[in-house]
Amino acid sequence: MVSWFVGVLFLSTLLLCSADVHHYEFFVRESNFTKLCNTTTLLVVNDSYPGPEIRVHKGDTVFVNVHNQGNYSFTIHWHGVKQPRNPWFDGPEFITQCPIQPGTNFTHEIILSDEIGTLWWHAHSDWTRGSVHGAFIILPAENDTYPFPTPNADQTIILQSWYNGDYKQIIDDALAAGVAPRTADAYAINGHLGDTYGCPNDTIFLMEVESENIYLLRIINAAMNEEQFFTITNHTLIVVAQDASYVRMFTTDYIMISPGQTMDVLVIADQNVGQYYMAIRPFSDSAAQPSDFITTGVFQYTNNEGGLNASLIPLPAMNDTDAMLNFINQIRYTNVSQNPTINVPADTDINRRLYITIATNTLPCNTSECVSDDRFAASLNNVSFVSPRIDILQAYYR
C-alpha cells in the first residue's frame, strides 16, 4: 500500500514539474507616437506599440500583473486561451470580470492546456484593443516536435490599424453620433507604416534572413475591422497552423487573415540574395469599404547586394472575393498527435439546438451629437451589449 502511494506521489511530482510558471508585468499608460507626420497619444503597454510578447511552452501557467496607469478603465483578454475552470481571469469587460480602474492593478492567472502555436492578448474594452495588444506565443512542450520541418527561427508579425487619434475617443464619438467609426488612416506591420504613405519619417519593418534558412512567421491580425491579404514578393508561403491549432500544410502566394485571427506560415529564404517587399492590403467585398492602402515591410537577406526588388507585389485587389475563397477553401484540420483532441458528438447525441442571430440594427438617436434620427447597433439574438445596457426589442416596445 505504501509503495503504491509513493509511486502515485512520484508520478504526480513529475507531472507538476513538466510545466513552468511565468510572471510578467504590464504597465498600461498613455504614450506619444509619431506616424504619418503626426503625433498621437495612445494607451499602450510598457510604452510599446505593439506591446510585449509573452513566450511560453504548451501547458505552462502565466501570471500577468496589469497596472492601470492610464486615464480610463479596461480589461485584458487572452485571445484563444481556453482557461479551463478559470473564467474570472479571461478578460471581457462586464462578462467575466470588471474593468481595471485607473490607479489600480490586477494579476491575471492564465492556465494553458492544449493550445499550441500563436495566439495574442489585447484589451477588451471599447476600442482599447487597437493599441493595447501583443503576441502570445505557445511553443511545443519540452521534448515535443513540430509536425513540419523545424524552422531555423521564427518571427512575429502583427498587422494593425493606425488612426491619428485616441482609439477610445474614436469609438466614443461614433457611438454618440450613431454612425460607424471612421476608417483607418493607415495600416501597420509591427508598428511600422512602411514607405507608401508619403511621410519621410515613417519607418519600415525589416526582417533579416539567412539564405536557405526556414522561417516560421507568426502572423496576427490585430486590425480593428479589416481582413488583410499578406504576401512576400517572389516567395512561397506554406500555411501550417491557424488559431493555435495545426492545419494540413498547403502552399500559397498570399494569405487572407481575419481580425483576431492568427496564422503560422513557413517561408524558405530560397531566392537570390537581396531585399524583397512583404506587404498587406485589406479585403472587403461589402458596401462598407475600408481604406484601400498597401503597407510594406522588407524581407532582407544578410549580405544582400543591390536595392529593393522592384517586382510587382502579388496582392489581390481589395474586393477580390475569388482570391479570398480560393485561400480559405484550402484550410483543413489535420489529425496529428500535437493537435488538441476534437470530440465531435454524433447527431443522435445532440439533444438541444441553439439558434444565434447576429445583426446590425438601428435604435432611436435623440442627443445633440446625433447626425440622424437613428443610430447603428449590433446585436446578438436581439440583445445589444453596450457595457451591457440595452435590449433592441425593449427599445422599440417600451
Rosetta blueprint (number, residue, H / E / L):
1 M L
2 V H
3 S H
4 W H
5 F H
6 V H
7 G H
8 V H
9 L H
10 F H
11 L H
12 S H
13 T H
14 L H
15 L H
16 L H
17 C H
18 S L
19 A L
20 D L
21 V E
22 H E
23 H E
24 Y E
25 E E
26 F E
27 F E
28 V E
29 R E
30 E E
31 S E
32 N E
33 F E
34 T E
35 K E
36 L L
37 C L
38 N E
39 T E
40 T E
41 T E
42 L E
43 L E
44 V E
45 V E
46 N L
47 D L
48 S E
49 Y L
50 P L
51 G L
52 P L
53 E L
54 I E
55 R E
56 V E
57 H E
58 K L
59 G L
60 D L
61 T E
62 V E
63 F E
64 V E
65 N E
66 V E
67 H E
68 N E
69 Q L
70 G L
71 N L
72 Y L
73 S L
74 F E
75 T L
76 I E
77 H E
78 W E
79 H E
80 G L
81 V L
82 K L
83 Q L
84 P L
85 R L
86 N L
87 P H
88 W H
89 F H
90 D L
91 G L
92 P L
93 E E
94 F L
95 I L
96 T L
97 Q E
98 C L
99 P L
100 I E
101 Q L
102 P L
103 G L
104 T L
105 N E
106 F E
107 T E
108 H E
109 E E
110 I E
111 I E
112 L L
113 S L
114 D L
115 E L
116 I L
117 G E
118 T E
119 L E
120 W E
121 W E
122 H E
123 A E
124 H L
125 S L
126 D L
127 W L
128 T H
129 R H
130 G H
131 S L
132 V L
133 H E
134 G E
135 A E
136 F E
137 I E
138 I E
139 L E
140 P L
141 A L
142 E L
143 N L
144 D L
145 T L
146 Y L
147 P L
148 F L
149 P L
150 T L
151 P L
152 N L
153 A E
154 D E
155 Q E
156 T E
157 I E
158 I E
159 L E
160 Q E
161 S E
162 W E
163 Y L
164 N L
165 G L
166 D L
167 Y H
168 K H
169 Q H
170 I H
171 I H
172 D H
173 D H
174 A H
175 L H
176 A H
177 A H
178 G L
179 V L
180 A L
181 P L
182 R L
183 T L
184 A L
185 D L
186 A E
187 Y E
188 A E
189 I E
190 N L
191 G L
192 H E
193 L L
194 G L
195 D L
196 T L
197 Y L
198 G L
199 C L
200 P L
201 N L
202 D L
203 T L
204 I L
205 F E
206 L E
207 M E
208 E E
209 V E
210 E L
211 S L
212 E L
213 N L
214 I E
215 Y E
216 L E
217 L E
218 R E
219 I E
220 I E
221 N E
222 A L
223 A L
224 M L
225 N L
226 E L
227 E E
228 Q E
229 F E
230 F E
231 T E
232 I E
233 T L
234 N L
235 H L
236 T L
237 L E
238 I E
239 V E
240 V E
241 A E
242 Q E
243 D L
244 A L
245 S L
246 Y E
247 V E
248 R E
249 M E
250 F E
251 T E
252 T E
253 D L
254 Y L
255 I E
256 M E
257 I E
258 S L
259 P L
260 G L
261 Q L
262 T E
263 M E
264 D E
265 V E
266 L E
267 V E
268 I E
269 A L
270 D L
271 Q L
272 N L
273 V L
274 G L
275 Q E
276 Y E
277 Y E
278 M E
279 A E
280 I E
281 R E
282 P E
283 F E
284 S L
285 D L
286 S L
287 A L
288 A L
289 Q L
290 P L
291 S L
292 D L
293 F L
294 I L
295 T E
296 T E
297 G E
298 V E
299 F E
300 Q E
301 Y E
302 T L
303 N L
304 N L
305 E L
306 G L
307 G L
308 L E
309 N L
310 A L
311 S L
312 L L
313 I L
314 P L
315 L L
316 P L
317 A L
318 M L
319 N L
320 D L
321 T H
322 D H
323 A H
324 M H
325 L H
326 N H
327 F H
328 I H
329 N L
330 Q L
331 I L
332 R L
333 Y E
334 T L
335 N L
336 V L
337 S L
338 Q L
339 N L
340 P L
341 T L
342 I L
343 N L
344 V L
345 P L
346 A L
347 D H
348 T H
349 D H
350 I L
351 N L
352 R L
353 R L
354 L L
355 Y L
356 I L
357 T L
358 I E
359 A E
360 T E
361 N E
362 T E
363 L E
364 P E
365 C L
366 N L
367 T L
368 S L
369 E L
370 C L
371 V L
372 S L
373 D L
374 D E
375 R E
376 F E
377 A E
378 A E
379 S E
380 L E
381 N L
382 N L
383 V E
384 S E
385 F L
386 V L
387 S L
388 P L
389 R L
390 I E
391 D E
392 I H
393 L H
394 Q H
395 A H
396 Y H
397 Y H
398 R L
